[in-house]
Amino acid sequence: MSVRFPVFAITHIHTEGSNGESSEMDEMNSACLREVLGQDTPARWAECFTTVDRLVKLLNSKRHRPRVGIITVTDHMNVRSHTLPDTLLKAAATEPRLAACAEITTVEKDIDGVFRRAPEVLVYGGPHKVPGPFGEHYGLSQEIVDDIFANCRVPGLQEVRTSLIIGHCAALGLACALAHPFDGHFLSLEATLNLISQGQYIETVNGGFPAISTRILEDLVSFQNRVVSGWRMSAETAQFYPLAKRLEDKIIAQGRSMLHPWGGSDAHSHNFARVVMRFLSFRPDSTPGDMFEAMLRKDVMDHLIDGTFSVQGRPGSVMSVVDDITRIVWRNLWHNRPYMLDTPGHAYGMVMKTQKVVRQELARRAKHQEGLVYQATKNFDSNRILADLVPPHRLDIREARRRERSILPAPTVLPSYLLDAHHTNHRSYGIN
């Protein structure tokens, strides 16, 4: 058996490249600043002050625990702004443990036919370095980013579509994951579950979102992994939970993959390694390319068996979210202090205006997320569904041969405990 080397990877983190038009709330916050400080004010509101240099120092830190060996910078990208920052490309060209990646804002068609804000996609890259203006680096090139935005747009709309990005990444050989797919969007429950089911790596633990989302996502991962392995809903349970039955039918009919739980820090200000992925590499000096290659070249089933990836860390809490927001507010006040010194009331007005806008937007998203949670507990009661799933029976030789010609994996390939996303091989809450 080959020796494996554990490497801790930060797979979802933001820098200053997530500011400006890249930020979904930039337009609202900028309007508030102009209202308080004047239409011609140079003041700007930033959602992240983390520099790339600070992350490079983290990679070189011998005191930090856990010792971080890989960082994939996933700054926000959307149709308004999707340019990889020069500072990131320059650092990635000189530091092979740093990768230039992206968190792409998307839309998806809901069950009523309307396209709505959907879960974001973390697009990482392939196993090999790509060319850049400052040298080759791991992750994405600007050409790849432009290609994604050119080929994954919804016909008649400007926005890119989640499912198209997932398919395009598979065609281009790019590793990707769905980012906190139960939070921060406005899809219905059925459309959300169906979209998550189409992925492979699902961010179940995010440092900026609540534990209830983690529980629901982990149960969904466990449900799909059992269905792919041959488990089936009983007739009684299927009648009581038609939404789960429809999802089961799609998983079977379309030969969908097993899902692997994923974890992301999503840090914007500090505590960058609050959620990391432990990657078991075959090399002691592992690079992001090695991690991307593992995600692409081996089936999720293999990773579930040998524990290639496991989530380390905890989801967010009320206090951690408040702490993040408070730090960002004070950093913005300090950064914009030259434009407020003439009138002391400007600082108060700026904070009150932006806080109101941010609070209203976050409340709108929180209300939708609460609705999803309520619907999930009512229409997709995972505790009962998982408890009542019927395991596959032992197959005779004729049935086995029929299964071999199927696009689905043969059933009973894994012990049932390995199919649970919360199994200790896949998740450990031991960091923060």
Secondary structure, DSSP 8 states (H G I E B T S, - for coil): ----EEEEEEEEE--GGGSGGGSTTHHHHHHHHHHHH-TT------S----HHHHHHHHH-SSSSS-EEEEEEEEEE-SS-----HHHHHHHHH-TTEEEEEEEEEEEE-TTS-EEEEEEEEEEE-SS-B--TTS-BEE--HHHHHHHHHHSB-TTSSSBBHHHHHHHHHHHT-EEEE-STTSS----HHHHHHHHHT-SEEEEEETTS-HHHHHHHHHHHHHHHHHHTT-B--HHHHHH-HHHHHHHHHHHHTT----EEEEE--BSSS-TTSEEEEEEESSTT--HHHHHHHHHHS-HHHHHHHT-EEEEE----HHHHHHHHHHHHHHHHHHTGGGTTT-HHHHHHHHHHHHHHHHHHHHHHHHHHHHHHHHHHHH--HHHHHHH-B------HHHHHHHHTSSS--SS-S-GGGG-TTSTTTEE----
